[in-house]
Amino acid sequence: KLLMAIHAMLKTRSTFDSRRFYSLTETPA
């Protein structure tokens, strides 16, 4: 159960980081 919880946290974290990175790259500097 602990492993699944960690995997879920990493998955959600990776998706959040990717979305934030995408938004930053999408925004004109």
mmCIF entry with sequence, helices, sheets and N, C-alpha, C, O atoms, coordinates in Angstrom:
data_MODEL
# 
_entry.id   MODEL 
# 
_entity.id                         1 
_entity.type                       polymer 
_entity.pdbx_number_of_molecules   1 
# 
_entity_poly.entity_id                      1 
_entity_poly.type                           'polypeptide(L)' 
_entity_poly.nstd_linkage                   no 
_entity_poly.nstd_monomer                   no 
_entity_poly.pdbx_seq_one_letter_code       KLLMAIHAMLKTRSTFDSRRFYSLTETPA 
_entity_poly.pdbx_seq_one_letter_code_can   KLLMAIHAMLKTRSTFDSRRFYSLTETPA 
_entity_poly.pdbx_strand_id                 A 
# 
loop_
_entity_poly_seq.entity_id 
_entity_poly_seq.num 
_entity_poly_seq.mon_id 
_entity_poly_seq.hetero 
1 1  LYS n 
1 2  LEU n 
1 3  LEU n 
1 4  MET n 
1 5  ALA n 
1 6  ILE n 
1 7  HIS n 
1 8  ALA n 
1 9  MET n 
1 10 LEU n 
1 11 LYS n 
1 12 THR n 
1 13 ARG n 
1 14 SER n 
1 15 THR n 
1 16 PHE n 
1 17 ASP n 
1 18 SER n 
1 19 ARG n 
1 20 ARG n 
1 21 PHE n 
1 22 TYR n 
1 23 SER n 
1 24 LEU n 
1 25 THR n 
1 26 GLU n 
1 27 THR n 
1 28 PRO n 
1 29 ALA n 
# 
_struct_asym.id          A 
_struct_asym.entity_id   1 
# 
_struct_conf.conf_type_id            HELX_P 
_struct_conf.id                      HELX_P1 
_struct_conf.pdbx_PDB_helix_id       AA1 
_struct_conf.beg_label_comp_id       LEU 
_struct_conf.beg_label_asym_id       A 
_struct_conf.beg_label_seq_id        2 
_struct_conf.pdbx_beg_PDB_ins_code   ? 
_struct_conf.end_label_comp_id       GLU 
_struct_conf.end_label_asym_id       A 
_struct_conf.end_label_seq_id        26 
_struct_conf.pdbx_end_PDB_ins_code   ? 
_struct_conf.beg_auth_comp_id        LEU 
_struct_conf.beg_auth_asym_id        A 
_struct_conf.beg_auth_seq_id         2 
_struct_conf.end_auth_comp_id        GLU 
_struct_conf.end_auth_asym_id        A 
_struct_conf.end_auth_seq_id         26 
_struct_conf.pdbx_PDB_helix_class    1 
_struct_conf.details                 ? 
_struct_conf.pdbx_PDB_helix_length   25 
# 
_struct_conf_type.id          HELX_P 
_struct_conf_type.criteria    ? 
_struct_conf_type.reference   ? 
# 
loop_
_atom_site.group_PDB 
_atom_site.id 
_atom_site.type_symbol 
_atom_site.label_atom_id 
_atom_site.label_alt_id 
_atom_site.label_comp_id 
_atom_site.label_asym_id 
_atom_site.label_entity_id 
_atom_site.label_seq_id 
_atom_site.pdbx_PDB_ins_code 
_atom_site.Cartn_x 
_atom_site.Cartn_y 
_atom_site.Cartn_z 
_atom_site.occupancy 
_atom_site.B_iso_or_equiv 
_atom_site.pdbx_formal_charge 
_atom_site.auth_seq_id 
_atom_site.auth_comp_id 
_atom_site.auth_asym_id 
_atom_site.auth_atom_id 
_atom_site.pdbx_PDB_model_num 
ATOM 1   N N  . LYS A 1 1  ? 0.844 -1.203 0.000   1.00 0.00 ? 1  LYS A N  1 
ATOM 2   C CA . LYS A 1 1  ? 0.000 0.000  0.000   1.00 0.00 ? 1  LYS A CA 1 
ATOM 3   C C  . LYS A 1 1  ? 0.881 1.256  0.000   1.00 0.00 ? 1  LYS A C  1 
ATOM 4   O O  . LYS A 1 1  ? 0.596 2.234  -0.692  1.00 0.00 ? 1  LYS A O  1 
ATOM 5   N N  . LEU A 1 2  ? 1.942 1.204  0.782   1.00 0.00 ? 2  LEU A N  1 
ATOM 6   C CA . LEU A 1 2  ? 2.826 2.367  0.857   1.00 0.00 ? 2  LEU A CA 1 
ATOM 7   C C  . LEU A 1 2  ? 3.451 2.629  -0.509  1.00 0.00 ? 2  LEU A C  1 
ATOM 8   O O  . LEU A 1 2  ? 3.555 3.775  -0.946  1.00 0.00 ? 2  LEU A O  1 
ATOM 9   N N  . LEU A 1 3  ? 3.867 1.552  -1.179  1.00 0.00 ? 3  LEU A N  1 
ATOM 10  C CA . LEU A 1 3  ? 4.491 1.702  -2.490  1.00 0.00 ? 3  LEU A CA 1 
ATOM 11  C C  . LEU A 1 3  ? 3.509 2.335  -3.471  1.00 0.00 ? 3  LEU A C  1 
ATOM 12  O O  . LEU A 1 3  ? 3.883 3.204  -4.259  1.00 0.00 ? 3  LEU A O  1 
ATOM 13  N N  . MET A 1 4  ? 2.253 1.897  -3.420  1.00 0.00 ? 4  MET A N  1 
ATOM 14  C CA . MET A 1 4  ? 1.234 2.446  -4.321  1.00 0.00 ? 4  MET A CA 1 
ATOM 15  C C  . MET A 1 4  ? 1.018 3.923  -4.029  1.00 0.00 ? 4  MET A C  1 
ATOM 16  O O  . MET A 1 4  ? 0.854 4.726  -4.948  1.00 0.00 ? 4  MET A O  1 
ATOM 17  N N  . ALA A 1 5  ? 1.018 4.279  -2.750  1.00 0.00 ? 5  ALA A N  1 
ATOM 18  C CA . ALA A 1 5  ? 0.805 5.674  -2.364  1.00 0.00 ? 5  ALA A CA 1 
ATOM 19  C C  . ALA A 1 5  ? 1.943 6.536  -2.909  1.00 0.00 ? 5  ALA A C  1 
ATOM 20  O O  . ALA A 1 5  ? 1.707 7.610  -3.461  1.00 0.00 ? 5  ALA A O  1 
ATOM 21  N N  . ILE A 1 6  ? 3.161 6.063  -2.754  1.00 0.00 ? 6  ILE A N  1 
ATOM 22  C CA . ILE A 1 6  ? 4.323 6.814  -3.244  1.00 0.00 ? 6  ILE A CA 1 
ATOM 23  C C  . ILE A 1 6  ? 4.259 6.940  -4.757  1.00 0.00 ? 6  ILE A C  1 
ATOM 24  O O  . ILE A 1 6  ? 4.549 7.999  -5.314  1.00 0.00 ? 6  ILE A O  1 
ATOM 25  N N  . HIS A 1 7  ? 3.878 5.850  -5.421  1.00 0.00 ? 7  HIS A N  1 
ATOM 26  C CA . HIS A 1 7  ? 3.785 5.864  -6.881  1.00 0.00 ? 7  HIS A CA 1 
ATOM 27  C C  . HIS A 1 7  ? 2.751 6.891  -7.325  1.00 0.00 ? 7  HIS A C  1 
ATOM 28  O O  . HIS A 1 7  ? 2.969 7.619  -8.293  1.00 0.00 ? 7  HIS A O  1 
ATOM 29  N N  . ALA A 1 8  ? 1.624 6.948  -6.614  1.00 0.00 ? 8  ALA A N  1 
ATOM 30  C CA . ALA A 1 8  ? 0.565 7.900  -6.956  1.00 0.00 ? 8  ALA A CA 1 
ATOM 31  C C  . ALA A 1 8  ? 1.069 9.326  -6.758  1.00 0.00 ? 8  ALA A C  1 
ATOM 32  O O  . ALA A 1 8  ? 0.812 10.200 -7.586  1.00 0.00 ? 8  ALA A O  1 
ATOM 33  N N  . MET A 1 9  ? 1.784 9.559  -5.666  1.00 0.00 ? 9  MET A N  1 
ATOM 34  C CA . MET A 1 9  ? 2.309 10.898 -5.381  1.00 0.00 ? 9  MET A CA 1 
ATOM 35  C C  . MET A 1 9  ? 3.284 11.319 -6.477  1.00 0.00 ? 9  MET A C  1 
ATOM 36  O O  . MET A 1 9  ? 3.227 12.447 -6.966  1.00 0.00 ? 9  MET A O  1 
ATOM 37  N N  . LEU A 1 10 ? 4.177 10.408 -6.857  1.00 0.00 ? 10 LEU A N  1 
ATOM 38  C CA . LEU A 1 10 ? 5.150 10.731 -7.901  1.00 0.00 ? 10 LEU A CA 1 
ATOM 39  C C  . LEU A 1 10 ? 4.445 10.989 -9.216  1.00 0.00 ? 10 LEU A C  1 
ATOM 40  O O  . LEU A 1 10 ? 4.830 11.884 -9.968  1.00 0.00 ? 10 LEU A O  1 
ATOM 41  N N  . LYS A 1 11 ? 3.403 10.198 -9.500  1.00 0.00 ? 11 LYS A N  1 
ATOM 42  C CA . LYS A 1 11 ? 2.677 10.353 -10.756 1.00 0.00 ? 11 LYS A CA 1 
ATOM 43  C C  . LYS A 1 11 ? 1.993 11.711 -10.805 1.00 0.00 ? 11 LYS A C  1 
ATOM 44  O O  . LYS A 1 11 ? 2.093 12.427 -11.802 1.00 0.00 ? 11 LYS A O  1 
ATOM 45  N N  . THR A 1 12 ? 1.291 12.069 -9.722  1.00 0.00 ? 12 THR A N  1 
ATOM 46  C CA . THR A 1 12 ? 0.582 13.346 -9.690  1.00 0.00 ? 12 THR A CA 1 
ATOM 47  C C  . THR A 1 12 ? 1.587 14.492 -9.726  1.00 0.00 ? 12 THR A C  1 
ATOM 48  O O  . THR A 1 12 ? 1.349 15.518 -10.362 1.00 0.00 ? 12 THR A O  1 
ATOM 49  N N  . ARG A 1 13 ? 2.710 14.307 -9.038  1.00 0.00 ? 13 ARG A N  1 
ATOM 50  C CA . ARG A 1 13 ? 3.728 15.354 -9.005  1.00 0.00 ? 13 ARG A CA 1 
ATOM 51  C C  . ARG A 1 13 ? 4.323 15.557 -10.396 1.00 0.00 ? 13 ARG A C  1 
ATOM 52  O O  . ARG A 1 13 ? 4.519 16.690 -10.836 1.00 0.00 ? 13 ARG A O  1 
ATOM 53  N N  . SER A 1 14 ? 4.608 14.456 -11.083 1.00 0.00 ? 14 SER A N  1 
ATOM 54  C CA . SER A 1 14 ? 5.193 14.556 -12.423 1.00 0.00 ? 14 SER A CA 1 
ATOM 55  C C  . SER A 1 14 ? 4.229 15.238 -13.377 1.00 0.00 ? 14 SER A C  1 
ATOM 56  O O  . SER A 1 14 ? 4.639 16.060 -14.196 1.00 0.00 ? 14 SER A O  1 
ATOM 57  N N  . THR A 1 15 ? 2.935 14.897 -13.273 1.00 0.00 ? 15 THR A N  1 
ATOM 58  C CA . THR A 1 15 ? 1.940 15.508 -14.160 1.00 0.00 ? 15 THR A CA 1 
ATOM 59  C C  . THR A 1 15 ? 1.831 16.992 -13.856 1.00 0.00 ? 15 THR A C  1 
ATOM 60  O O  . THR A 1 15 ? 1.723 17.804 -14.775 1.00 0.00 ? 15 THR A O  1 
ATOM 61  N N  . PHE A 1 16 ? 1.858 17.360 -12.574 1.00 0.00 ? 16 PHE A N  1 
ATOM 62  C CA . PHE A 1 16 ? 1.763 18.763 -12.190 1.00 0.00 ? 16 PHE A CA 1 
ATOM 63  C C  . PHE A 1 16 ? 2.972 19.534 -12.717 1.00 0.00 ? 16 PHE A C  1 
ATOM 64  O O  . PHE A 1 16 ? 2.827 20.633 -13.253 1.00 0.00 ? 16 PHE A O  1 
ATOM 65  N N  . ASP A 1 17 ? 4.152 18.962 -12.563 1.00 0.00 ? 17 ASP A N  1 
ATOM 66  C CA . ASP A 1 17 ? 5.372 19.622 -13.039 1.00 0.00 ? 17 ASP A CA 1 
ATOM 67  C C  . ASP A 1 17 ? 5.335 19.785 -14.552 1.00 0.00 ? 17 ASP A C  1 
ATOM 68  O O  . ASP A 1 17 ? 5.707 20.833 -15.079 1.00 0.00 ? 17 ASP A O  1 
ATOM 69  N N  . SER A 1 18 ? 4.886 18.746 -15.248 1.00 0.00 ? 18 SER A N  1 
ATOM 70  C CA . SER A 1 18 ? 4.831 18.812 -16.709 1.00 0.00 ? 18 SER A CA 1 
ATOM 71  C C  . SER A 1 18 ? 3.848 19.881 -17.154 1.00 0.00 ? 18 SER A C  1 
ATOM 72  O O  . SER A 1 18 ? 4.115 20.618 -18.104 1.00 0.00 ? 18 SER A O  1 
ATOM 73  N N  . ARG A 1 19 ? 2.703 19.971 -16.468 1.00 0.00 ? 19 ARG A N  1 
ATOM 74  C CA . ARG A 1 19 ? 1.707 20.972 -16.841 1.00 0.00 ? 19 ARG A CA 1 
ATOM 75  C C  . ARG A 1 19 ? 2.246 22.369 -16.574 1.00 0.00 ? 19 ARG A C  1 
ATOM 76  O O  . ARG A 1 19 ? 2.044 23.283 -17.374 1.00 0.00 ? 19 ARG A O  1 
ATOM 77  N N  . ARG A 1 20 ? 2.937 22.533 -15.437 1.00 0.00 ? 20 ARG A N  1 
ATOM 78  C CA . ARG A 1 20 ? 3.497 23.844 -15.101 1.00 0.00 ? 20 ARG A CA 1 
ATOM 79  C C  . ARG A 1 20 ? 4.571 24.218 -16.127 1.00 0.00 ? 20 ARG A C  1 
ATOM 80  O O  . ARG A 1 20 ? 4.631 25.361 -16.579 1.00 0.00 ? 20 ARG A O  1 
ATOM 81  N N  . PHE A 1 21 ? 5.411 23.258 -16.489 1.00 0.00 ? 21 PHE A N  1 
ATOM 82  C CA . PHE A 1 21 ? 6.457 23.505 -17.477 1.00 0.00 ? 21 PHE A CA 1 
ATOM 83  C C  . PHE A 1 21 ? 5.836 23.868 -18.819 1.00 0.00 ? 21 PHE A C  1 
ATOM 84  O O  . PHE A 1 21 ? 6.328 24.754 -19.517 1.00 0.00 ? 21 PHE A O  1 
ATOM 85  N N  . TYR A 1 22 ? 4.750 23.179 -19.182 1.00 0.00 ? 22 TYR A N  1 
ATOM 86  C CA . TYR A 1 22 ? 4.075 23.446 -20.457 1.00 0.00 ? 22 TYR A CA 1 
ATOM 87  C C  . TYR A 1 22 ? 3.505 24.854 -20.455 1.00 0.00 ? 22 TYR A C  1 
ATOM 88  O O  . TYR A 1 22 ? 3.591 25.569 -21.453 1.00 0.00 ? 22 TYR A O  1 
ATOM 89  N N  . SER A 1 23 ? 2.921 25.248 -19.327 1.00 0.00 ? 23 SER A N  1 
ATOM 90  C CA . SER A 1 23 ? 2.326 26.588 -19.240 1.00 0.00 ? 23 SER A CA 1 
ATOM 91  C C  . SER A 1 23 ? 3.434 27.642 -19.327 1.00 0.00 ? 23 SER A C  1 
ATOM 92  O O  . SER A 1 23 ? 3.251 28.681 -19.962 1.00 0.00 ? 23 SER A O  1 
ATOM 93  N N  . LEU A 1 24 ? 4.573 27.379 -18.695 1.00 0.00 ? 24 LEU A N  1 
ATOM 94  C CA . LEU A 1 24 ? 5.677 28.338 -18.725 1.00 0.00 ? 24 LEU A CA 1 
ATOM 95  C C  . LEU A 1 24 ? 6.220 28.471 -20.141 1.00 0.00 ? 24 LEU A C  1 
ATOM 96  O O  . LEU A 1 24 ? 6.526 29.576 -20.588 1.00 0.00 ? 24 LEU A O  1 
ATOM 97  N N  . THR A 1 25 ? 6.339 27.358 -20.844 1.00 0.00 ? 25 THR A N  1 
ATOM 98  C CA . THR A 1 25 ? 6.871 27.397 -22.207 1.00 0.00 ? 25 THR A CA 1 
ATOM 99  C C  . THR A 1 25 ? 5.851 28.017 -23.150 1.00 0.00 ? 25 THR A C  1 
ATOM 100 O O  . THR A 1 25 ? 6.214 28.685 -24.118 1.00 0.00 ? 25 THR A O  1 
ATOM 101 N N  . GLU A 1 26 ? 4.571 27.792 -22.859 1.00 0.00 ? 26 GLU A N  1 
ATOM 102 C CA . GLU A 1 26 ? 3.527 28.341 -23.718 1.00 0.00 ? 26 GLU A CA 1 
ATOM 103 C C  . GLU A 1 26 ? 3.464 29.856 -23.574 1.00 0.00 ? 26 GLU A C  1 
ATOM 104 O O  . GLU A 1 26 ? 3.187 30.568 -24.540 1.00 0.00 ? 26 GLU A O  1 
ATOM 105 N N  . THR A 1 27 ? 3.726 30.348 -22.352 1.00 0.00 ? 27 THR A N  1 
ATOM 106 C CA . THR A 1 27 ? 3.670 31.789 -22.126 1.00 0.00 ? 27 THR A CA 1 
ATOM 107 C C  . THR A 1 27 ? 4.861 32.475 -22.807 1.00 0.00 ? 27 THR A C  1 
ATOM 108 O O  . THR A 1 27 ? 6.006 32.085 -22.575 1.00 0.00 ? 27 THR A O  1 
ATOM 109 N N  . PRO A 1 28 ? 4.610 33.479 -23.634 1.00 0.00 ? 28 PRO A N  1 
ATOM 110 C CA . PRO A 1 28 ? 5.691 34.187 -24.321 1.00 0.00 ? 28 PRO A CA 1 
ATOM 111 C C  . PRO A 1 28 ? 6.596 34.919 -23.341 1.00 0.00 ? 28 PRO A C  1 
ATOM 112 O O  . PRO A 1 28 ? 6.114 35.666 -22.490 1.00 0.00 ? 28 PRO A O  1 
ATOM 113 N N  . ALA A 1 29 ? 7.896 34.710 -23.455 1.00 0.00 ? 29 ALA A N  1 
ATOM 114 C CA . ALA A 1 29 ? 8.829 35.363 -22.531 1.00 0.00 ? 29 ALA A CA 1 
ATOM 115 C C  . ALA A 1 29 ? 9.127 36.778 -23.021 1.00 0.00 ? 29 ALA A C  1 
ATOM 116 O O  . ALA A 1 29 ? 9.893 37.502 -22.385 1.00 0.00 ? 29 ALA A O  1 
# 
